[in-house]
Amino acid sequence: MHGRTGNDETDYSWVDINNRRSIQRATEFLLDLEHRKVALINGLEEMDFAHRRREGFEAALVNRGLQADNTLMVSDEMSEDVGYRNAREMLVNGNPPTAFLVSSILTAIGVRRAVEGTGHQLGRDISIIIHDDELSYLGNGRDIPIFSATRSSVRYAGQLCAEMLLEIIANPARPPTEIT
């Protein structure tokens, strides 16, 4: 399986990225740049990857003596409209973030639209770091990236899953394998 299922007690083989650490490092980077109001626009946190991302976000804040602001954290579908609506709401309220961590490039496109639509300039007034910046049908710019991004290679994960499956077929009695 690509990804983990969270609380499932069943032993099974899986390949996953370290979502918690990836978002923790991205948050630390923004904090190093002196951002103190960082928003998280996350995927649905019933899903393991999104839950782990929130944990990484909150851990980075706690490690710096900061408390997560629930008004700056969203768990929702990863779509352009969700990014736009949530970012716009955060930006027009009295406590706007100076940076966003965003769950995907699709969602980030909506966040960027909200940033520019509220009179802010991306990279000067508001910083954005995204996760999963390369989709087969939508990339993060060509020579110059549109967004700063963390990356998980779905193609490489697929290769590892295929190799794992072939090993299971060749050796069905082997115990489950977990690759992070």
FENVEN-V201392 format. One record per residue. N is the residue number from 1. SS is DSSP state (H for helix, E for strand, - for the rest). D_LAST is the distance of its C-alpha to the last C-alpha in whole Angstrom. Layout:
BEGIN
[[N	SS	D_LAST] [N	SS	D_LAST]]
END
This chain:
BEGIN
[[1	-	12] [2	E	10] [3	-	9] [4	-	10] [5	-	14] [6	-	14] [7	-	17] [8	-	17] [9	-	18] [10	-	17] [11	-	15] [12	-	14] [13	-	11] [14	E	8] [15	E	6] [16	-	5] [17	-	5] [18	-	6] [19	H	9] [20	H	11] [21	H	11] [22	H	12] [23	H	15] [24	H	16] [25	H	16] [26	H	18] [27	H	20] [28	H	21] [29	H	22] [30	H	24] [31	H	26] [32	H	26] [33	-	29] [34	-	31] [35	-	29] [36	-	30] [37	-	30] [38	E	27] [39	E	26] [40	E	23] [41	E	24] [42	E	21] [43	-	20] [44	-	21] [45	-	19] [46	-	20] [47	-	17] [48	H	14] [49	H	12] [50	H	16] [51	H	16] [52	H	13] [53	H	14] [54	H	18] [55	H	16] [56	H	15] [57	H	19] [58	H	21] [59	H	19] [60	H	20] [61	H	24] [62	H	24] [63	H	23] [64	-	26] [65	-	28] [66	-	28] [67	-	28] [68	-	27] [69	-	29] [70	H	29] [71	H	31] [72	H	29] [73	E	26] [74	E	26] [75	E	24] [76	-	25] [77	-	24] [78	-	23] [79	-	26] [80	H	29] [81	H	31] [82	H	29] [83	H	28] [84	H	32] [85	H	33] [86	H	31] [87	H	31] [88	H	35] [89	H	35] [90	H	34] [91	H	36] [92	H	39] [93	-	39] [94	-	40] [95	-	37] [96	-	35] [97	-	32] [98	-	32] [99	E	28] [100	E	26] [101	E	22] [102	E	21] [103	-	19] [104	-	20] [105	H	22] [106	H	25] [107	H	25] [108	H	25] [109	H	28] [110	H	30] [111	H	29] [112	H	31] [113	H	34] [114	H	34] [115	H	34] [116	H	37] [117	H	39] [118	-	39] [119	-	41] [120	-	38] [121	-	37] [122	E	33] [123	-	32] [124	-	35] [125	-	35] [126	E	32] [127	E	28] [128	E	26] [129	E	22] [130	E	20] [131	E	17] [132	-	16] [133	-	19] [134	-	19] [135	E	21] [136	-	22] [137	-	26] [138	E	25] [139	-	24] [140	-	24] [141	-	28] [142	-	29] [143	-	30] [144	-	29] [145	-	26] [146	-	28] [147	-	25] [148	E	23] [149	E	19] [150	E	16] [151	-	14] [152	-	11] [153	-	12] [154	H	13] [155	H	15] [156	H	12] [157	H	10] [158	H	13] [159	H	14] [160	H	11] [161	H	12] [162	H	15] [163	H	15] [164	H	13] [165	H	16] [166	H	19] [167	H	17] [168	H	18] [169	H	21] [170	H	22] [171	-	21] [172	-	22] [173	-	22] [174	-	19] [175	-	16] [176	-	13] [177	-	10] [178	E	7] [179	E	4] [180	-	0]]
END
